[in-house]
Amino acid sequence: MLKPSAEVTQKITSVVKRKYKNVAESLTHQFQYPTGKEGLQGAQYPAELIELLPDDVAKWYCGVGNPLSLSDILPGEHVLDLGCGAGVDTILAAKLVEPSGTSVGVDISEEMIQRAQSNKELSKTANVSFQVLEDTALPFDDAQFDVVTTNAMLNLVVDKAGVLKEAYRVLKKGGRLHVSDQILVGAAMCSEQAVDCWFK
């Protein structure tokens, strides 16, 4: 597993934050796959779930799949969305758990969290919250969530093992981890190539 130096890790994190500061302003030309409502449909989110989102919220979807489909998310459950971005999956999870449950989204980008807060207001969803994540450590108690979900976040994170360790810490016994992401197919890259190609 790639283990960059602290200096390289900081460089990658800064690049990620800079990219998503731009994404928070506009999705245009930011991704090589469909985004917005077209992305939701392509990732096979159920039509009835997409219809729960105002168009001005759905247009901010930029995931690579549908992690919410990996097990039934039930009323009354508590969901954590890692790397929530503009909060589309987090808001959809809040709809699934209904008012008796909660959905929380975290992201390292302050600008994306601001966008998620705006989408919360547009969607009129009360049982969802968002917060900026400063580092790998999650600001939650052990065994707090029934489901931890992430959509296209792990490929961006340097300390993948640390993120997964924290995800399992905050999951309840018998809880579920939902991951939708991209993987490298083909020969592994050397460290220098991997850093240079972090977003390719």
C-alpha positions as CSV (number, residue, x, y, z in Angstrom):
1,M,0.0,0.0,0.0
2,L,1.2,3.5,-0.9
3,K,2.5,5.3,2.2
4,P,3.6,8.9,1.2
5,S,5.6,11.1,3.4
6,A,3.9,13.7,5.6
7,E,4.9,16.4,3.0
8,V,3.4,14.5,0.1
9,T,0.3,13.7,2.1
10,Q,-0.2,17.4,2.8
11,K,0.3,18.2,-0.8
12,I,-2.3,15.6,-1.9
13,T,-4.8,16.9,0.7
14,S,-4.3,20.5,-0.4
15,V,-4.9,19.5,-4.0
16,V,-8.1,17.6,-3.0
17,K,-9.4,20.6,-1.0
18,R,-8.6,22.9,-3.9
19,K,-10.4,20.7,-6.4
20,Y,-13.5,20.5,-4.3
21,K,-13.5,24.2,-3.6
22,N,-14.0,24.5,-7.4
23,V,-16.5,21.7,-7.5
24,A,-18.6,23.5,-4.8
25,E,-18.9,26.3,-7.3
26,S,-19.7,24.2,-10.4
27,L,-19.6,20.6,-11.6
28,T,-18.9,21.6,-15.2
29,H,-15.9,19.8,-16.7
30,Q,-14.9,18.5,-13.2
31,F,-15.5,14.8,-13.7
32,Q,-15.2,12.2,-16.5
33,Y,-18.5,10.6,-15.6
34,P,-22.1,11.8,-15.5
35,T,-23.1,14.0,-12.6
36,G,-26.4,15.5,-11.5
37,K,-29.7,13.8,-12.2
38,E,-28.1,12.0,-15.2
39,G,-25.5,10.6,-12.8
40,L,-28.1,9.4,-10.3
41,Q,-30.1,7.7,-13.0
42,G,-26.9,6.1,-14.5
43,A,-26.0,4.8,-11.0
44,Q,-29.5,3.2,-10.8
45,Y,-30.9,5.2,-7.9
46,P,-34.6,4.4,-7.8
47,A,-36.7,7.0,-9.6
48,E,-38.9,7.4,-6.6
49,L,-35.9,8.3,-4.5
50,I,-34.5,10.8,-7.1
51,E,-38.0,12.4,-7.1
52,L,-37.6,13.3,-3.4
53,L,-34.8,15.7,-4.4
54,P,-35.5,19.2,-5.7
55,D,-33.8,19.6,-9.1
56,D,-31.5,22.3,-7.6
57,V,-30.2,19.6,-5.1
58,A,-30.1,16.6,-7.5
59,K,-27.8,18.6,-9.9
60,W,-25.0,18.4,-7.3
61,Y,-24.7,14.6,-7.3
62,C,-21.1,13.6,-8.3
63,G,-20.7,10.0,-7.1
64,V,-19.5,6.9,-9.0
65,G,-22.3,4.5,-7.9
66,N,-25.1,4.0,-5.5
67,P,-23.8,2.9,-2.1
68,L,-27.3,3.3,-0.6
69,S,-28.4,0.2,-2.5
70,L,-25.9,-2.2,-0.8
71,S,-28.4,-3.0,2.0
72,D,-31.8,-1.8,3.1
73,I,-31.5,1.5,5.0
74,L,-34.4,1.4,7.5
75,P,-36.5,3.9,9.3
76,G,-35.0,4.9,12.7
77,E,-31.4,4.0,11.7
78,H,-28.4,6.3,12.0
79,V,-26.2,6.8,9.0
80,L,-22.8,8.4,8.5
81,D,-21.7,9.6,5.0
82,L,-17.9,9.9,4.7
83,G,-16.8,12.5,2.1
84,C,-20.3,13.7,1.7
85,G,-19.5,16.4,-0.7
86,A,-22.6,18.4,-1.6
87,G,-24.7,16.1,0.6
88,V,-26.9,14.4,-2.0
89,D,-26.4,10.8,-0.6
90,T,-26.6,12.1,3.0
91,I,-30.0,13.8,2.3
92,L,-31.3,10.7,0.5
93,A,-30.2,8.6,3.5
94,A,-32.1,11.0,5.7
95,K,-35.2,10.4,3.6
96,L,-34.8,6.6,4.0
97,V,-34.4,6.6,7.8
98,E,-37.3,9.0,8.1
99,P,-37.7,11.5,11.0
100,S,-37.0,8.8,13.6
101,G,-33.5,8.3,12.2
102,T,-30.6,10.6,11.5
103,S,-28.1,11.1,8.7
104,V,-24.7,12.9,9.2
105,G,-22.3,14.0,6.4
106,V,-18.6,14.9,6.9
107,D,-16.1,16.3,4.4
108,I,-12.7,17.9,4.5
109,S,-13.8,20.7,2.2
110,E,-15.5,23.7,4.0
111,E,-16.9,24.8,0.7
112,M,-18.6,21.5,0.0
113,I,-20.0,21.5,3.5
114,Q,-21.4,24.9,2.8
115,R,-23.0,23.6,-0.4
116,A,-24.4,20.6,1.5
117,Q,-26.0,23.0,4.1
118,S,-27.6,24.9,1.3
119,N,-28.9,21.6,-0.2
120,K,-30.3,20.6,3.2
121,E,-32.3,23.8,3.3
122,L,-33.5,23.4,-0.3
123,S,-34.6,19.8,0.4
124,K,-36.3,20.8,3.6
125,T,-34.7,17.8,5.4
126,A,-34.6,18.2,9.2
127,N,-32.9,15.0,10.3
128,V,-29.7,15.6,8.4
129,S,-26.5,17.5,9.5
130,F,-23.1,18.3,8.1
131,Q,-19.7,19.1,9.5
132,V,-16.2,19.7,8.4
133,L,-13.8,16.9,9.1
134,E,-10.3,18.1,10.1
135,D,-8.5,14.8,9.9
136,T,-8.9,11.0,9.8
137,A,-10.2,10.8,13.4
138,L,-14.0,10.9,13.4
139,P,-15.7,13.1,16.0
140,F,-18.2,10.5,17.0
141,D,-18.6,7.9,19.8
142,D,-17.9,4.2,19.3
143,A,-20.8,2.2,17.9
144,Q,-22.9,5.2,17.1
145,F,-24.0,4.4,13.5
146,D,-26.0,1.6,11.9
147,V,-24.6,2.4,8.5
148,V,-21.4,4.1,7.3
149,T,-21.5,5.0,3.6
150,T,-19.0,6.6,1.2
151,N,-19.2,7.4,-2.5
152,A,-16.0,8.1,-4.4
153,M,-14.1,9.2,-1.3
154,L,-11.6,6.3,-0.5
155,N,-9.8,6.7,-3.7
156,L,-8.9,10.3,-2.8
157,V,-7.8,9.6,0.8
158,V,-4.1,8.9,1.5
159,D,-4.6,7.0,4.8
160,K,-7.2,4.5,3.6
161,A,-6.5,2.1,6.5
162,G,-7.0,4.9,9.0
163,V,-10.3,5.9,7.5
164,L,-11.6,2.3,7.4
165,K,-10.4,1.7,11.0
166,E,-12.4,4.8,12.1
167,A,-15.4,3.7,10.1
168,Y,-15.5,0.4,11.9
169,R,-15.0,2.1,15.2
170,V,-18.1,4.2,14.9
171,L,-20.2,1.3,13.5
172,K,-22.5,-0.6,15.8
173,K,-22.1,-4.3,16.2
174,G,-23.7,-5.8,13.1
175,G,-23.6,-2.4,11.3
176,R,-23.0,-2.1,7.6
177,L,-20.2,-0.4,5.6
178,H,-21.4,0.7,2.1
179,V,-18.6,1.6,-0.3
180,S,-18.9,2.8,-3.9
181,D,-15.6,3.8,-5.5
182,Q,-13.1,3.6,-8.3
183,I,-10.2,1.2,-8.4
184,L,-7.0,0.9,-10.5
185,V,-7.1,-1.8,-13.1
186,G,-3.8,-2.9,-14.4
187,A,-0.2,-2.7,-13.2
188,A,0.4,-0.9,-9.9
189,M,2.1,2.5,-10.2
190,C,5.3,3.5,-8.4
191,S,4.8,6.1,-5.7
192,E,5.8,9.0,-8.0
193,Q,3.3,8.0,-10.7
194,A,0.6,7.4,-8.1
195,V,0.9,10.9,-6.7
196,D,1.1,12.5,-10.1
197,C,-2.0,10.6,-11.3
198,W,-4.1,11.0,-8.1
199,F,-7.1,12.4,-10.0
200,K,-6.7,10.5,-13.3
